[in-house]
Amino acid sequence: MIRIPNFEPATRGAVAEARPRKAGVRPLVAAIVWGMTSVLAGGAVMGGFAAAPAQAQAATPNRNAPGSFADLAEKLLPAVVNISTSQNAPQRPQGQRPEIPQFPPGSPFEDFFKDFFDRQQQQDQPQRKATSLGSGFIIDAKNGYVVTNNHVVQDADEITVILQDDTNIKAELVGKDSKTDLALLKIKTSHPLVAVPFGDSDAMRVGDWVLAIGNPFGLGGSVTAGIISARQRNIDAGPYDDFLQTDASINRGNSGGPMFNLNGEVIGINTAIFSPSGGSVGIGFAIPSNLAKQVVAQLKDYGKTRRGWLGVRIQAVTPEIAESLGLPGGHKGALVASVTPDGPAAKGGIQAGDVVTKFDGKEIDEMRRLPRVVAETSIDKAVPVEVWRKGKAQTVQVKVGELEAAEEQGLLAAGPDEKQQPKDKAPAQKPTESLGMKLTAITPELRQQYEIKPDMKGVVITDVAGNSTAAEKGLRAGDVIIEVGQEEVRKPEDVTAKVQKAKEQSKKSVLLLVDRKGDLRFVAIPLS
């Protein structure tokens, strides 16, 4: 099973491009477990994926609760399929012998291991295969299109779709998308197929009944019921997290299976669970259908996704940042930390420090909404973007680019031209202290010590007091302050003067633009 980071969101860039999720972090009390079981032929267990919420907790009876789900389940079961994948286990190249343990010269063990490995190499061993199980559902009976999770079929050498009547059909992988964990398969058969439609996941409310059907533990079609427990969950799984949370019981092998509303429409794709041990605790997550529909349509048309791209890195607007920027209406929007040179945003006039509040007429009420809205926008479409800049709202026109093309060209990692090597001015005789930090001008020695880029200008932090608000905000030695109050600084005295100016203006916090080894972010430091 794969352990995924906890739910605490990190400051991330977006595409808007959002940064890859962090790996290897396990929560103190729980972990996300992804979707399917995997076993190695011969009985050995392989790490696989599992998706599953746990035992459904009984919802309070109400007038709208159906007396039975039997008629609905009977109608939907034929459209839900089991998915079996196999992957050839890696083998040593022909003629290659395992490394023999080192023994003292002349040791009898050296000859023993050499003879043993030689005999093993001469034996013809059959190719081993890893077999995994998951779920999926048919969306087009005529053309045989099947939707599932990407992690169910990832790296598979052979994919088999198993219908409700146990008919086995080899499947072709049409396309997959790791960012949303979706994949589209195609099967060809004369066997009659039953398809189910996508529904409107945005219409689902917390407390609505849902039905989950899948292949838990390889047992075949199983039906469970529950309610929508929450919406728009961010579990730090990817840049477009917008999960539906449910208490309907789904377990290992349910990954890729559908979640239905009471009209028999797919409103979610079961993908993950939250669990302290890998078992079910009644908290599961499904990709909303309104997100999946667009991805599936692109996979069908192009074999890959074609997402809109803005060319910015963004971060959340905290109350301190909102106050320092004079942003009305609370801490809404997405703060632009940096702009990709020659990207759509740069060409449209978006600048670092802007807060994007509307994109193509859609409200950006929080940071993580911008990547999804941009991704869903048609490529090459010119859209109005409303930003908050230096105390007032402005609107710029941006022509949306293509994310995948930008990735292929390496534009997402674009940064300053490192060939420029300006001469450093002589540093101050001693560091200046401000906001609990020791600050000094950048010197050649400090560039080398803290790996500061040759063209970077600003003021370097050499020490941070442990009990200061700067330390609480995560600032540390080696960070470079580029701007204070959205104005450039070149020497420690500039920082001190701008902090004093903010205090005289009765501001509660001051906004710093900080670079850490090429990673730009805004940090609001309270002045109290």
N, C-alpha and C positions, 0 to 999 in steps of 0.2 A: 504493500500500500504506500501511497505517496503522501507525505506530510506537507501541508501548505502553510504559509505564514498566517498569523492570527489576523483578526479583523481590523486592528488599529491602522488607519490609513496613514501612509507616509506622504510627505510633500513630493509630488511627482510632476514630471513634465508631461506634455500631451501633444497631440497632433492636430489641431492640437495633437502632439504625439506624447503618449504617456509612457513612462519608463517601465521596463520589465519589472514584474513583481520580485520581491526579495525571496531568496531561497534559503532553506535550511533552518528557519526559525520555528520552533515549536512553542505554542502557547503554554502557559503554566497549567491550565486545566483542560485544554481541548485542542483539537486539530481538525482541519478539513480533510476528508477522505474522499478520493475520487473513485469513480464508478465501476470497475468490473473485476472479477476474480481472474487469476491467471494460474495455471498449473503446468508443470513441465512433464511431458510424456515420460512415463516411468515412475511417476509418483513424487518427484521433487517439486517444491513450491517455488514459483517465480514471483518477483515483485510485480504487481499489477495495479489496476485501478479499480476503485469501487465508488459507486454513487449511492447514497442511501440515506434517507431519513429513517426514523425508527418507528416504534409502535405508535400508531395514531392515538391521540388522546381524544376521548369522546367530546364532541361539541355539544353545547346545550341544545336540546330539542327546540325547534321552532315550527311555525306554521308552514314555512317553505321547505322544510326538510323532507326529502322523499321517503316514502315508506320502505322502498327497496331500490337498489341500484341494478337489479338483475336485468331488466330490459335494456338499459343503457349499456351495461357491460357486454351483453350478448351481441349487441350491434357493433361494438367497437373492437372486441377481441380479435376478429379476423384481420384487422388492419395493423395490429401490433406484431412485430417479428422479433425473433431471437437472432442474435448475430454472433457467429463463432469465427474467430480469426486464428491463424497459425503463423508462426514466425520461425524460420530456421535458426536454431541455436548456433552461435559462432563456433567454428572449429579451427584447430591449428592448421596452418598451411601444410600441404603435402611435403613430407620430408623433414619438417621441423620437429625437433625433440625438446621436451620440457627441460628447463635448466636443472642441472644436477646439483644437489646441495654440496657446499664446499666442505671437504674433509682434509685432514693432514695428508701430505704426500705418502703414498704407500698404504693408506688405510684400506682394509678389506671392504668397507662400506662403499667406497668409490666404485669398485668393480661391480658390487651388488646392484647399486642403483643404475649403473650404465646398462647392465644386462637386462634389468627389469624394464627400463624405458624402451630399450630396443625391441623387446618382445611385444610391448604394448603398441608400439608404432606399426608393427607388422600385422596386427589384427585389423580386419576391415570392420569398423564400427558404423552402424547406420546413422544417418543424419538425424539428430534430435530436433524435435519441434516443440515450441511453446504454444500452448493453446489457451485462448482467452474467450470469455463470454460477456456479452452485453445485450443491449436492447435497441430497438429502432421502430419506425412506423412508416407506412406507405403513404405518400402524398399524391401520387399520380399512378393510378391503376393501369392506364393505357401504356405509358412509357416505362413503368417499373421503377420510379424514383423512390428511394428510401432515405430518410433522415436519421442520423445518429450523432453521437459525440465523436469529436476528433480523437480523443484519447482511447476510444474503443477500437479504432482501426489503425491507429498510428503505428507505423513501421511494420504493418502486417504484410506477409508475403502472399497470403491467401485469405479471402473473406467469403464466408458462407452465410446466406440469409435463410433462416428456418421459419417457415410459415406455421400457422396455428395447427395445421394437420400434419406437421412434421415433414413436409416437403422441403428438401434441401436444394438451394439454388446458388450457384457461384455468382458472386457480385463483382462489379467493376467499380473502382473508386473514381467518381467523377471529379471531385475536388474536396478540399478540406481547409479549415481555417483555425489556426491555433489560438488566435486572439479571442475568439468567442467560443472555442471548443466545439465547433460544429463540423460535420462531414456529410457529404451527399453521395449515395451509392446508386447504382443502376443494375437491375436484374432483367434478364430476358427469359420469358417462360410463356408457355401456352396455358398454364394453370390460371384460372380466374383469380384476380386480385381484388382486394377491397381497400379503398383509400379513405383517408380522413382529412378534413379541411383545417387550415389554421383559423383560429379565432382572434379576437381583439383582447390582448393581454392588458391593455390600458384600461379596459372596462371592468377588470376584476377588482373587487374591493376586499379589504381585510375582513375575514369572516365568511366569504363566499365558499360554497362547497366545491371540492375538486375530486377527481378520480385519477388515480395513477395506475398504469398498467405496464408490466415489464417482465423481466426474466431473472428474478432474484435467485442467486446461488445456483443458476442453471436449471431451476425447477420447471421452467416454462411459464406460459402466460399466467400472471397472478394479478388480481385486482385489489386495490386498497383505496380507502376514501379518507378524506380529511378536509381541512379548510385552508384558505390562504391566511397565513399567520402574520405576514408583513410583506411590504413591497419595497423595491428599489434598494435591496441589500447590496452593500459593497463588501465582499469577502477577500479583497486584495488578490483576486485570481487573475486579473487582466485589466487592460485599459478601458474596457467597456462594461464593467460590472454593473448590473442592474437587475439582480436576481429576485425572483419571487420566492418567498419562504413559505414552507408548508409543513404541517404535521402529519400528512398522509404517509403511511409507512412504505418506504422504499429502501431496498437493501442492495448488497453487492450483486452486480449483474443488471441492476435497473438503469444503469447509465445509458443515456440516449433514448430512453423510453418516454412516451408522451404523458403529459398531465392535461386532463380534459376538464372543461366546464360542463355544466349539466345539459348543455345543448349538443354535446358530443364533439366539440371543437377543441383542437389542440391549443392551449393557451400557455404551455410551458414545456420545456424539455429537461427532464430530471438529470441532474449533473453531479451534485455533491451533497455531503452531509457534514454537520458539525458534531464532533464526537470526541469524548475524552480518551477512548480506547480503540476506536475503529468500529465499535458496535453502534447500534441505533439508539438515539436518545430523543427522537421526535422532532429534530430540526433539520430539514432538508431544503435544498435550493434548486430552482429550475430556471433555465434561460427563458426569458419572456418571448412569446411568439412574435411580437412586433419587431423585436431585434432579429430573431431567427429568420423571419420571412425574407428580409432584404438580403441577408447573407446567403441563404439558400438560393434565391433567385440569381445572384451573381455567380455562385458556383455552377449553377445549371447553364448559364449563358456563356461564361468565360472559363470555367474550370478553376477559377481563383476569385478572390475578392478584388474589387476596385473601389477603394474608399477615398472619400474626400480628404484633402490635406491642407492645413492652414500654415504650418511651418513656424510654430511657436512652442516654447516650453512654458508651462504654466504651474501655478501653485494656488493653494486655497487662500481666500481672503479672510484673515482672522479679524476679530473685533479691533485689535490694536492696529492692524494694517488699515482697516476701514477708517478708523479715527484719524490716523496720521495722514491719510489721503483726502480726508474730508468727504468720504463717499456716503451719500445719503441712502436711506432705506436699509440700513444694517449691512452686514458683511456678506453681500451677495456678489456673484460674478466670479470670473477667473482672472487672476493676476498674471500678466505676461512677465516672466522672469527673463527670457531672452528670445530673440528672433533669428531664425535661420537666414543667413545672407542669401539674397536673390530668391528667397522663397515667396510664396503667395502673400503672406502677411507683410513682409518687408516691401514688396512691390506695391502693396495697397496702402502703405503708410502706417501700419501698426508699429508701435514702439515698445521697448522694454519699459515697464512701469505702468502701461495701460491696463485698465481693468475691463475685460470684455463683459458687457452686461446683456447684450442682445446679439444674436447671430441669425441673419436671414429672417428677422422678425420673431425669432423664438427667444423667450426669456432664458437667460443663463443664471439660474438661481443658486448654483453651486459649481465648484470647479469641475467635478467629474462629469457634468452634463455636457460641457463643451466638446470633448473628444467624440462623444457619440453623435451629437448634432452635426458636427463637421463631417464625420465619417459617412453619415447618411445623406449628405448633400451631393448633388450631381457634380461630376468632374467638369471643369471649365465653366461652371455657372458663376456669373458675377453676382455677388450678394452684398447687401448692406451690413456692416458690422458697427454696432454702437459701442463706444468705449468711453471710460471715464479717464480724462487726462488733465492733470494739473488743475483740479478743482472745477472742471466743467465737462459736460457730456459732448461728445463729438461723434460724427458718423463718417466712416470711410467705406470705400468700395473695394472688395477683394475678389479676385478671380480664383476659385477653388482649384487646387492642384490634385494630383493623384498620389496617395500615400505609397502604394507599392512601387511606383516609378521612382519616387524619392528614395525609398529604401535601396533599390537596385543601384542608384547613382551615388549612394553614400551621403546624401544630403542631410539626413537626420543627425549625423555625427559632425556636421560641418562646424567649424569654429574659426577663431581668428587666424590670420596668416602668421605662422610661426617663424617665417623667414625674416620678418622685421625684428631688429634687435636694437632698440633705442638705448642710448647711453643713460645709465642711472645717475641721477644727481647725488651729490654728497648727502649722506643722512644727517639728521639732527644729532647734536652731540649726545643727547640722552632721550630715551623714549618719553612720549607724552602720555599721561594717564587720563582716560575719559571713559565714563560708563562702566567702570570696573575693569577696563582693558588697558594694557600697555601697547602703544601704537608707535610706529616708526616708519620713516620713508623706506621704499624698497631699495635695497642695495644688491650688487652682484652676489654677495655672500648669502643674503636671504633668499634670492631667487633660486640658488642652488640648494640651500638647506630645505626649503619648503616646496621645491619643484614648481615655482611660479613661472608662467609662460613668459617668453622674452618680450612680448609686446604688451604685457599687462601693466596698467597704470593704476595707482591708488595708494592706499596706506595699509601696511601689513600689521596684523595683530601678532605680537610676540609673547603675550601672556594674558590670561584671563583669571580674575579672582574667583575662587571657588564658590563664594557666597553671593556672587553678583547676578543680576538679571541677565547679563550677557551669557553667563555660563548656563543659566536655566534655558535660554533660547538656543543652546547648542553651539555657540561660537567658541572657537578654539585657536590656539596659536597656529599661524600659517595661513589663516583666512585673510583675504585681501578685501578691504572696504573700498568699493569703487564710487559709490554715491551715498550721500546723506541728505535726506529730504528731497530726493530726486535731482540733486545737483552734484556734479562731479567733485571729488576731492583728490588732491595730489600730495598733501603733506599733513602730518598729524594736527597742526594748528587749524587746518580747514575743518577737520572733524569737530574739534573743540568749539570753534566759532559757530558752526551750524547747530550743534547741540544747544549751545547757549541761546541762540536765536529762537529755537523751538520752545525753550523754557519761557523766554520773554513773551512769546505769543500764546502762552498758557496751554500749550499742547500737552496731552497726556503721554504721548509716545513719539519717538522719532524713527523714521523708516530708513534702514540701511540696505544697500544692494551689495551683496557679499559674493565673492568668488572663492570656491574651494577646488583647486586643481581643475579648473575649466567648468565647474558646475555652478551656475549662477542661481541665486535665490534672494528674495527679499526677507528681511528680518525686522520686525517692529520691536523696539526696545522701550519699555515703559520708563518715563522720566522720573517717576516717583520713587 
